Amino acid sequence: MSELLRQIADFKTEYEREALRLAQELRGQEMPVLTEALFAEFEKNGNRLRYEAAYFGRRKFLSVFGLVSVMKHREEDLRKLEEVLLEICGEECWALPAHVDRHKNSDWRITIDLFASETAQTLAQLVTLLKGSLSEHVTEIVEREVRARVLAPFMASQAPYSGWERSGNNWNAVCCGNIGSAALFLLNEGAERRALVERIAHALTCFYLKGFGEDGACEEGLGYWAYGFTYYTLFARQLREAYPDMNILSGKKLETIACFQQKCYFSGGRTVNFSDSSCFEPYFMGLTCSLANEFDSVCFPATAFARRLGQDSCWRWVGIYWDWYWTGRFLETVRETPKTLADCSDEIFPDVQWAVFRGAKGSAVAVKGGHNEESHNHNDVGSFFYLADGEAFLDDLGCGEYTKDYFSDKRYTVFCNRGASHNIPLIDGCDQCPGREYRAESFDVPEKGTAVIRFEAAYGQPYLRRLERRLHLEKATGELAVTDVAEADRAVEFKENLVTRLPVTVEDGQIVIHGRKHFARIVLRGVCGEIEQQEVCHVNHQGEPEQVHVLQWKVEPQQIRAGQGYAYVSEFTVSLDTISDIAP
């Protein structure tokens, strides 16, 4: 057995051990209670966390006792699972308050969102896997509720049921994948089931997959890729098994999408996290094993970065079950040594306009062009982040706390979504603007380790004639060089803006960012003003405050010719000193 296979086997063993431990821990506990007061909090003040903590706490019971029941078929687990199933079936609404409009929709209790569809799929699969082990009474109630809350309203609707049925993002894959899976578990073979799965397959292949370019990249980021593609793959596998003539899990584009994950990992487990993504995104071992069974080119990140049981705060059944089931299937069926990641390759994604360059000392830079109407958008055209050995010296904050304002017209008042929270220039005190027209006019990789972006359109200012950024990562040293060139009709305030979570000092006009393994030294070139430091409080996705250091300096204008406007040239380099090399 290869070292990687041994590590995957150890992962599965530990996964099973943790499932049994959690079942024992939860056995004597009461499930959290969903109350009207908790539900109404989002409507009153936009807070999602307290209701969702209780809601997902209940899904923890469902997934844990579901998994150990399937694993062991122990009587005490099965009886506890029956109690949990009845509790879930008794919930007033399976959708989350953020996805329900009680004022405008009198039938709000029957709303199919991400989590209602996930609940339906979970219940449908559990009663199928445990057929004969669960009581007929419980099975009947479960099947009735899944049909009434999800399958029947979806089948009764004209396409699209909701905007997600024709979207190109994870909502399509999650909702459609779950509905299709639940239907294949619970509906009898016949014209009705065939029509439903054909509708689902159409939505997934004609809309969800169109959200990917030929480069296979997910503009929402790695976490949302894993979320959506898990449910796409779930349904595609079931569909192929039930209807061999309907195979939607094949082809070059599907293989390219399947390989997106492996292109997004850096040393230390850090991942590409543009937009609302996490900077440390543990990968789904089960999904990776499933895709490796389909496509020879799929590679495994280090198993240390695989998601463990309990790392999904939403306790989604499909990912939890697959991390056990498909990992086991892979170990049983694998015939060749699985592939691991190479650390040093560069990656170019022309459709989403991303580039990832890697160099010495575990250094890496990820840079993007794109536009400002991307799914889960931040106003970040032209931005980049810079890493060394898994530490972000120049950062992308990723996702903030999801509140009502976060998904409203106030979205760009939230710090992490604004241009000012990204490593991009600020022009005349202006952030970038939201909207598809605010974009990169061009994104080129003229040579290895170099990206050139033209992006004045992202600012929406008619006086800004040109803004071009050139980044180059020197592979042999890990040094990053950034040059920004701008032209404007009039003299404006041009400020460079850099962001880090790490401690910062300014020494002799140089910025020093202090990591655990390295110092990053930023040296400014040209005519620059004094370096300004600010501390800003960023509330992360878990609702926890983080202190962020924002570094700014002005770049002086140079008059081109009388009456011909002004030019701005800003250059800075980021170099690394390894602490062990300079310590006394």
VOGU-3710 file (C-alpha; in Angstrom, 3 decimals, decimal comma):
1> msellrqiad> 0,000/0,000/0,000  1,363/3,427/-0,930  1,922/6,072/1,730  -1,014/8,120/0,437  -3,353/5,123/0,518  -2,237/4,369/4,047  -3,010/7,947/5,054  -6,441/7,752/3,399  -7,122/4,492/5,263  -6,054/6,172/8,528
11> fkteyereal> -8,405/9,050/7,715  -11,326/6,640/7,362  -10,464/4,807/10,588  -10,271/8,052/12,554  -13,472/9,279/10,882  -15,374/6,203/12,077  -13,895/6,517/15,561  -14,990/10,158/15,782  -18,511/9,320/14,563  -18,916/6,756/17,323
21> rlaqelrgqe> -17,515/9,167/19,910  -19,922/11,914/18,844  -22,877/9,538/18,956  -21,997/8,609/22,502  -21,610/12,278/23,430  -24,951/13,278/21,891  -26,955/10,295/23,089  -27,952/11,850/26,396  -28,410/15,385/25,062  -31,557/17,154/23,937
31> mpvltealfa> -31,739/18,564/20,422  -31,703/22,378/20,194  -35,175/23,911/19,919  -36,293/26,119/17,031  -38,532/28,914/18,292  -40,551/31,667/16,690  -38,422/34,250/18,502  -35,241/32,841/16,965  -36,819/32,645/13,517  -37,951/36,281/13,717
41> efekngnrlr> -34,496/37,633/14,637  -33,398/37,815/11,012  -36,543/39,761/10,089  -36,039/42,166/13,001  -32,317/42,838/13,008  -30,709/40,776/10,234  -28,968/38,351/12,602  -28,712/34,813/11,228  -26,362/33,187/13,702  -28,598/32,261/16,639
51> yeaayfgrrk> -31,349/30,549/14,627  -28,825/28,840/12,381  -26,824/27,597/15,375  -29,942/25,793/16,620  -30,965/24,627/13,135  -27,553/23,153/12,318  -27,262/21,778/15,834  -30,298/19,670/14,991  -28,677/18,568/11,702  -25,682/17,447/13,767
61> flsvfglvsv> -27,900/14,921/15,546  -29,356/13,856/12,195  -26,015/13,324/10,464  -24,202/11,724/13,390  -26,909/9,196/14,235  -27,604/8,652/10,553  -23,949/7,829/9,920  -23,435/5,489/12,880  -26,731/3,748/12,095  -25,567/3,059/8,545
71> mkhreedlrk> -22,097/2,058/9,764  -23,075/-0,268/12,616  -26,848/-0,876/12,596  -26,859/-0,801/16,399  -30,299/-0,823/17,963  -29,636/2,150/20,270  -28,497/4,288/17,329  -31,448/3,332/15,151  -33,973/4,163/17,868  -32,276/7,492/18,548
81> leevlleicg> -32,248/8,231/14,826  -35,999/7,590/14,693  -36,506/10,220/17,403  -34,382/12,671/15,439  -36,206/11,982/12,178  -39,563/12,681/13,800  -38,190/15,905/15,298  -36,986/17,090/11,883  -40,304/16,154/10,276  -42,065/18,244/12,927
91> eecwalpahv> -40,168/21,456/12,089  -42,419/24,231/10,878  -40,130/25,138/7,993  -37,048/23,421/6,582  -35,774/26,587/4,884  -33,750/29,231/6,707  -35,306/32,588/7,690  -32,904/34,421/5,357  -34,468/32,573/2,406  -38,127/32,986/3,421
101> drhknsdwri> -40,424/35,983/2,991  -43,246/35,564/5,482  -44,759/38,935/4,615  -45,208/38,294/0,892  -45,608/34,517/0,742  -48,475/32,963/2,666  -47,125/29,503/1,800  -43,672/30,329/3,194  -43,423/27,083/5,174  -43,026/25,219/1,881
111> tidlfaseta> -39,970/27,021/0,523  -37,296/25,056/-1,295  -33,910/26,562/-0,533  -30,464/25,025/-0,068  -31,299/23,613/3,343  -34,843/22,443/2,709  -33,543/20,492/-0,275  -30,623/19,128/1,782  -33,015/18,026/4,515  -35,233/16,274/1,985
121> qtlaqlvtll> -32,304/14,435/0,402  -30,914/13,407/3,790  -34,208/11,959/4,981  -34,880/10,222/1,664  -31,449/8,587/1,619  -31,561/7,510/5,262  -34,909/5,737/4,985  -33,640/4,046/1,809  -30,301/2,947/3,280  -31,988/1,764/6,475
131> kgslsehvte> -35,045/0,170/4,892  -36,226/-2,602/7,202  -34,247/-1,230/10,156  -36,471/1,793/10,776  -40,107/1,395/11,794  -42,742/1,611/9,082  -44,407/4,438/11,021  -41,292/6,629/10,934  -40,539/5,757/7,320  -44,071/6,710/6,248
141> iverevrarv> -43,868/10,073/7,999  -40,470/10,832/6,484  -41,556/9,945/2,965  -44,771/11,965/3,336  -42,915/15,077/4,511  -40,243/14,899/1,802  -42,902/14,578/-0,867  -45,112/17,341/0,550  -42,395/19,878/1,309  -40,043/19,421/-1,649
151> lapfmasqap> -40,892/16,889/-4,358  -44,554/17,760/-4,899  -44,149/21,571/-5,006  -41,187/21,277/-7,345  -42,978/18,881/-9,708  -46,124/21,036/-9,650  -44,186/24,141/-10,701  -43,312/25,324/-14,160  -39,595/25,677/-14,728  -37,999/27,584/-13,230
161> ysgwersgnn> -39,340/26,862/-9,742  -37,117/29,728/-8,571  -34,202/31,696/-9,951  -31,772/29,061/-8,720  -33,061/26,513/-11,254  -31,508/28,557/-14,055  -28,508/29,994/-12,231  -24,881/29,207/-12,930  -23,827/28,960/-9,296  -23,909/26,554/-6,363
171> wnavccgnig> -27,620/27,148/-5,612  -28,535/25,356/-8,819  -26,291/22,377/-8,114  -27,273/22,028/-4,457  -31,031/22,429/-4,833  -31,347/20,511/-8,092  -28,907/17,812/-7,018  -30,793/17,228/-3,776  -34,229/17,211/-5,379  -33,093/14,813/-8,080
181> saalfllneg> -31,434/12,530/-5,547  -34,494/12,481/-3,267  -36,704/11,697/-6,250  -34,521/8,770/-7,299  -34,695/7,396/-3,766  -38,441/7,792/-3,210  -40,293/7,869/-6,547  -41,201/4,698/-8,371  -39,875/4,139/-11,865  -42,185/5,662/-14,462
191> aerralveri> -42,913/8,683/-16,613  -43,237/11,066/-13,660  -39,782/10,237/-12,272  -38,186/10,283/-15,728  -39,642/13,734/-16,430  -38,374/15,092/-13,119  -34,812/13,832/-13,519  -34,701/15,072/-17,116  -35,721/18,515/-15,857  -33,011/18,376/-13,178
201> ahaltcfylk> -30,367/17,185/-15,657  -31,332/20,010/-18,017  -30,988/22,632/-15,267  -27,587/21,293/-14,220  -26,029/20,854/-17,645  -27,537/23,883/-19,383  -27,198/26,391/-16,536  -24,968/25,215/-13,670  -22,191/23,924/-15,919  -22,425/27,090/-18,040
211> gfgedgacee> -21,276/28,932/-14,935  -17,850/27,379/-15,561  -15,608/28,397/-18,410  -13,363/25,996/-20,254  -10,718/26,614/-17,571  -12,922/24,784/-15,037  -12,640/27,543/-12,433  -15,447/28,473/-10,051  -15,548/32,267/-9,679  -17,258/31,808/-6,289
221> glgywaygft> -14,125/30,117/-4,986  -13,026/26,698/-3,804  -15,542/26,298/-0,964  -18,472/26,982/-3,244  -16,973/24,743/-5,932  -16,890/21,880/-3,419  -20,389/22,654/-2,187  -22,008/22,756/-5,612  -19,951/20,036/-7,275  -20,617/17,584/-4,439
231> yytlfarqlr> -24,332/17,703/-5,178  -23,819/17,700/-8,923  -21,705/14,555/-8,589  -24,190/12,990/-6,154  -27,052/13,317/-8,612  -24,968/12,453/-11,670  -23,882/9,145/-10,108  -27,401/8,205/-9,054  -28,785/9,228/-12,430  -26,276/7,113/-14,338
241> eaypdmnils> -27,043/4,118/-12,160  -30,804/4,482/-12,641  -30,676/5,530/-16,307  -27,446/4,357/-18,008  -28,358/6,412/-21,086  -28,094/9,639/-19,034  -24,439/10,170/-18,163  -23,701/13,782/-17,158  -20,423/12,947/-15,403  -18,108/12,615/-18,381
251> gkkletiacf> -16,245/14,721/-20,886  -13,238/17,032/-20,976  -14,979/19,991/-19,357  -16,192/17,864/-16,439  -12,651/16,578/-15,936  -11,276/20,130/-15,953  -13,866/21,213/-13,374  -13,024/18,152/-11,258  -9,354/19,230/-11,240  -10,071/22,801/-10,062
261> qqkcyfsggr> -9,585/21,908/-6,394  -6,024/20,677/-6,771  -4,960/23,930/-8,450  -6,060/26,048/-5,500  -3,900/24,681/-2,673  -0,734/26,217/-1,274  1,755/25,009/1,317  0,343/25,025/4,826  -3,178/24,313/3,561  -3,942/27,877/2,493
271> tvnfsdsscf> -6,298/28,087/-0,485  -7,315/30,641/-3,116  -10,054/32,687/-1,489  -11,267/35,474/-3,736  -14,809/36,700/-3,042  -16,746/34,971/-0,244  -14,333/32,098/0,217  -12,350/30,868/3,179  -8,562/31,194/3,201  -8,271/27,687/4,693
281> epyfmgltcs> -10,725/25,431/2,882  -10,417/21,784/3,985  -11,161/19,472/1,094  -13,809/16,746/1,035  -12,030/13,407/1,034  -15,132/11,570/-0,186  -15,736/13,906/-3,128  -12,050/13,730/-4,069  -12,096/9,925/-3,924  -15,272/9,837/-6,004
291> lanefdsvcf> -13,779/12,136/-8,647  -10,485/10,217/-8,643  -12,505/7,109/-9,513  -13,906/8,994/-12,520  -10,899/10,962/-13,799  -7,268/9,851/-13,828  -5,975/13,433/-13,648  -7,503/14,174/-10,216  -4,824/14,656/-7,524  -5,073/14,581/-3,743
301> patafarrlg> -3,923/17,469/-1,554  -2,125/16,385/1,610  -4,466/14,373/3,826  -3,693/16,770/6,703  -5,897/19,285/4,882  -8,877/16,938/4,472  -12,049/17,942/6,284  -12,583/15,964/9,471  -15,954/15,008/10,882  -17,283/18,063/12,656
311> qdscwrwvgi> -15,500/20,668/10,530  -18,664/21,452/8,587  -20,611/23,731/10,917  -23,760/23,051/8,879  -23,466/19,259/9,344  -24,466/18,502/5,759  -25,293/14,826/5,421  -24,085/14,231/1,868  -20,544/15,457/2,511  -20,394/13,656/5,854
321> ywdwywtgrf> -21,702/10,365/4,443  -19,521/10,565/1,331  -16,401/11,236/3,388  -17,040/7,825/4,900  -18,676/5,878/2,060  -16,651/7,032/-0,968  -13,394/6,942/0,915  -14,116/3,304/1,712  -15,171/2,545/-1,861  -12,000/4,155/-3,196
331> letvretpkt> -9,816/2,071/-0,906  -11,637/-1,082/-2,019  -11,477/-0,404/-5,757  -8,311/1,632/-6,424  -5,923/-0,148/-8,755  -3,163/2,428/-9,182  -1,304/4,666/-6,756  -3,321/7,888/-6,514  -1,684/11,127/-7,565  -0,518/13,792/-5,123
341> ladcsdeifp> -0,054/17,503/-5,745  3,116/19,060/-7,059  3,997/22,180/-5,068  5,602/24,314/-7,729  3,271/24,551/-10,722  1,726/27,820/-11,869  -1,935/27,924/-12,849  -3,677/30,250/-15,307  -7,472/30,533/-15,462  -8,232/32,725/-18,491
351> dvqwavfrga> -12,037/32,609/-18,225  -12,245/33,943/-14,657  -9,003/35,912/-15,177  -6,999/34,420/-12,324  -3,325/33,525/-12,163  -1,486/31,601/-9,452  2,316/31,710/-9,337  4,502/29,730/-6,922  8,118/30,251/-5,916  10,841/29,619/-3,343
361> kgsavavkgg> 10,246/29,557/0,447  6,689/28,354/-0,122  5,882/31,717/-1,706  2,875/32,214/-3,891  0,825/35,007/-5,361  -2,732/34,780/-6,641  -4,056/37,654/-8,746  -7,395/38,320/-10,410  -9,031/40,481/-13,010  -12,689/39,678/-13,615
371> hneeshnhnd> -15,587/42,029/-12,977  -17,618/43,326/-10,057  -20,821/41,360/-10,561  -19,390/37,934/-9,890  -21,323/35,517/-7,717  -20,568/36,380/-4,054  -18,777/39,412/-5,455  -16,240/41,656/-3,778  -15,115/44,875/-5,495  -11,648/43,465/-6,086
381> vgsffyladg> -10,695/43,702/-9,763  -6,897/43,777/-10,002  -6,381/42,501/-6,462  -3,889/39,883/-5,313  -2,626/38,168/-2,191  0,896/37,048/-1,314  1,792/34,005/0,794  4,857/32,275/2,163  4,695/28,855/3,821  0,951/29,198/4,277
391> eaflddlgcg> 1,039/32,654/5,904  -0,675/35,565/4,159  1,620/38,585/4,248  -0,694/40,500/1,915  -4,152/39,111/2,472  -7,588/38,620/1,009  -10,056/38,638/3,910  -12,552/36,416/2,154  -16,006/35,981/3,584  -17,533/38,162/6,282
401> eytkdyfsdk> -20,416/37,401/8,618  -23,595/36,701/6,658  -26,230/39,171/7,795  -29,272/40,736/6,184  -27,204/43,741/5,097  -24,567/41,480/3,573  -27,018/40,428/0,839  -28,787/43,755/0,397  -28,038/47,088/-1,242  -25,803/47,731/1,791
411> rytvfcnrga> -23,413/44,939/0,791  -20,605/47,292/-0,174  -20,724/49,161/3,101  -19,377/45,951/4,689  -15,601/46,305/4,907  -14,540/42,954/3,482  -16,633/43,480/0,330  -15,252/46,935/-0,451  -12,253/47,711/-2,612  -10,577/49,305/0,419
421> shniplidgc> -10,208/45,873/2,057  -8,218/44,541/-0,921  -4,741/45,091/-2,281  -5,719/47,597/-4,981  -5,202/51,331/-5,503  -7,743/53,871/-4,281  -8,344/56,660/-6,802  -9,388/60,108/-5,585  -10,866/58,559/-2,444  -13,044/56,240/-4,548
431> dqcpgreyra> -13,584/52,537/-4,140  -14,307/50,375/-7,132  -17,943/50,192/-8,224  -20,249/47,137/-8,161  -21,587/45,896/-11,487  -20,504/43,837/-14,482  -19,363/46,889/-16,443  -16,765/47,607/-13,741  -14,182/45,140/-14,922  -10,713/44,376/-16,167
441> esfdvpekgt> -10,383/45,390/-19,809  -7,555/42,886/-20,237  -5,747/40,180/-18,291  -2,561/38,732/-19,737  0,225/36,403/-18,648  3,019/37,387/-21,041  5,678/35,246/-19,359  6,099/32,819/-16,482  5,346/34,390/-13,125  4,017/37,626/-14,649
451> avirfeaayg> 0,475/38,988/-14,913  -0,567/42,285/-16,509  -4,030/43,698/-15,824  -5,696/46,757/-17,343  -8,555/47,771/-15,039  -9,410/51,477/-15,013  -13,006/50,567/-15,923  -13,438/49,017/-12,460  -13,497/52,508/-10,923  -16,107/54,081/-13,199
461> qpylrrlerr> -14,324/57,452/-13,259  -14,337/59,191/-16,686  -11,166/61,156/-15,902  -9,178/57,938/-15,334  -7,736/57,093/-18,737  -5,587/54,132/-17,835  -4,711/51,916/-14,890  -2,374/49,007/-15,495  -0,862/46,659/-12,927  2,086/44,377/-13,581
471> lhlekatgel> 3,007/41,685/-11,022  5,989/39,391/-11,244  6,939/36,610/-8,822  10,577/35,619/-9,061  10,418/31,857/-8,695  13,993/31,421/-7,480  13,703/33,887/-4,572  9,987/34,349/-3,912  10,319/38,117/-4,378  7,234/39,881/-5,700
481> avtdvaeadr> 7,476/43,063/-7,778  4,380/45,207/-8,394  4,199/48,160/-10,774  1,070/50,285/-11,156  0,849/52,892/-13,932  -2,086/55,285/-14,179  -3,025/58,244/-16,344  -5,750/60,797/-15,581  -7,116/63,933/-17,193  -6,503/65,876/-14,004
491> avefkenlvt> -4,465/65,584/-10,849  -6,111/63,133/-8,463  -5,202/61,459/-5,189  -3,658/58,092/-6,020  -3,158/55,843/-2,987  -1,724/52,385/-2,789  -3,668/50,192/-0,368  -2,389/46,951/1,167  -4,045/44,686/3,732  -2,663/42,145/6,203
501> rlpvtvedgq> -3,750/40,388/9,380  -0,128/39,955/10,538  1,787/42,395/12,807  3,341/45,347/10,968  6,139/47,828/11,647  7,369/50,716/9,495  11,138/51,123/9,532  13,020/53,773/7,524  10,231/54,082/4,990  9,947/50,314/4,581
511> ivihgrkhfa> 7,061/48,113/5,676  7,960/44,962/7,593  5,265/42,315/8,085  6,075/39,773/10,780  5,160/36,120/10,292  6,067/33,010/12,251  8,644/31,744/9,737  9,462/34,840/7,669  9,573/38,609/7,597  8,157/40,220/4,477
521> rivlrgvcge> 9,890/43,493/3,636  8,051/45,927/1,347  10,279/48,520/-0,305  8,671/51,462/-2,119  10,154/52,943/-5,292  9,589/56,367/-6,823  8,087/59,505/-5,304  5,799/58,427/-2,485  4,197/60,028/0,513  4,355/58,913/4,110
531> ieqqevchvn> 3,125/55,407/4,898  -0,137/55,512/6,850  -1,332/52,688/9,087  -4,915/51,996/10,128  -6,489/49,217/12,145  -9,906/48,082/10,977  -12,187/45,560/12,654  -13,327/42,846/10,254  -16,107/40,498/11,377  -15,367/37,107/9,861
541> hqgepeqvhv> -17,815/34,469/8,636  -18,122/32,967/12,113  -19,115/36,368/13,537  -15,743/36,824/15,249  -13,938/40,207/15,158  -10,455/40,311/13,627  -8,033/43,230/13,591  -6,824/44,048/10,085  -3,896/46,336/9,272  -4,433/48,644/6,294
551> lqwkvepqqi> -1,315/50,290/4,841  -1,579/53,249/2,465  0,701/55,772/0,797  0,181/58,473/-1,799  1,864/58,409/-5,195  2,799/61,836/-6,534  1,472/62,934/-9,952  3,766/63,746/-12,846  2,417/66,113/-15,477  2,719/64,483/-18,877
561> ragqgyayvs> 2,753/67,696/-20,932  0,917/70,955/-20,456  -2,769/70,208/-20,843  -2,145/66,500/-21,507  -3,008/65,132/-18,078  -1,070/63,441/-15,298  0,717/60,136/-14,875  1,292/58,057/-11,744  3,925/55,366/-11,436  4,015/53,232/-8,294
571> eftvsldtis> 6,512/50,434/-7,735  7,104/48,245/-4,731  8,764/44,927/-4,026  7,992/42,317/-1,399  10,948/40,158/-0,335  11,253/37,439/2,291  13,741/36,963/5,110  13,484/33,585/6,811  13,592/34,024/10,590  15,891/31,053/11,188
581> diap> 18,403/32,531/8,723  18,690/35,881/10,494  18,223/34,881/14,139  21,374/35,253/16,286
//
